[in-house]
Amino acid sequence: MSVFRHFASPAAIAAVFLAALATGPAFAQQEDVPDEVVATVDGTPIRYSDLAMADEEMGAVLAQLEPQVRFQYLLGMLIDRRVVALEAKEKHVDDDPAVKSRQDYFNEKALRDVYWVQLMQDKVSDEAIKAAYEKNIASAPAEKEAHARHIQLESEEEAKKVAAEIEGGKSFEAAAKEYSRDPGSSDDGDLGFFRKEEMVPEFAEAAFAMKPGEVSGPVQTQFGWHVIQLVEFRDLPKPTLDEAHDEIVRRIAREEGQKLMEKLRSGAKIEIIGVESAAPSSGRPQLAPPVEE
C-alpha cells in the first residue's frame, strides 16, 4: 500500500512521512499522486519522492533511529547533497568521466530496481499470500513450547550422580536446590516455557525429544553439564493472516525472486573473465546479489 498522499504543506508531508517511517520504509510513488515539494535549494526542488528513495537507500542503516530523527537526517542529507551537486555543476564536474561511469552504474541499478518490482508484483499477490498462509501456518502443525527444569553441573560424573539420586526417589526440585550451579534459574531449576530456538542446540534437542515427566541423563552444553526434567509441552497460538502478512511477503519475495533470477540468468549469455581465480570453491560464480525484499 502506498504511503503517499496529497497534503497542502511541507509540515503535513513531514507528518505523513514520519508515520511511514514508523511502520516501514517508503516505497515507489504512485503515478496519480502529486509529488509535493518538501524543500528547495537555490530554487531547485527536493520532493517527497526524493525522501522516499533516500529512505529506501538508507533505511537499513537508520532503522534504529526514532522517526523524527530519521526524517531530519534524510532531509538534511538530501539538502547537503544538492548543495554540493549544484556547485559541482557550476564547476563542470558533470563532464568528468568518473561522473559518467557512476551515472551509467546507477542508471542500470534504477532500471533493475523498478523492473524487478514490476516482475514481482503479480507473484506477491493477495491470493498468493493467502495460499501461503493456509499451507504454511493455518494447516501446519502448531509450533510447540517446552516447560522444563534443569540442574546445571560442572562434570559428567556429577551429572550422572544427581540423575541417579533422582531416579532413586529424590525429588527434582530438592536436587536442583542442592546441586545446581545455574544462577539464572529459580531454586528448583524451573526455566518456564521456551521455544526450541531459544535454547542452545544440545539442550533444545534433548528437551524436545523427551516426554512430560521424564528426566534426562547428562547433557553437555557450552555452559557445562545438565540434568533436565520435561514438565510439559504446549502449542503456541498461530498468528492471524494480518499478523503473519509481512513475513509471508518476505518469504514469497525471496523464494520467487530466486526462481525468477535463475530463469533470467538461464536466458542470458554470461562469461566470467578470470573465472578460475574469481570463482568460489564450488566453481560457480555467485553472480546475483541477495534478493531485495
Secondary structure, DSSP 8 states (H G I E B T S, - for coil): -------SSHHHHHHHHHHHHHHS------TTS---EEEEETTEEEEHHHHHHHHHHHHHHHTTS-HHHHHHHHHHHHHHHHHHHHHHHHTTGGGSHHHHHHHHHHHHHHHHHHHHHHHHHTTS-HHHHHHHHIIIIISS---EEEEEEEEEES-HHHHHHHHHHHHTT--HHHHHHHH---TTS-TT-EEEEE-GGGS-HHHHHHHHTS-TT-B---EEETTEEEEEEEEEEEE-----HHHHHHHHHHHHHHHHHHHHHHHHHHTS----TTHHHHS-TTS----S-----
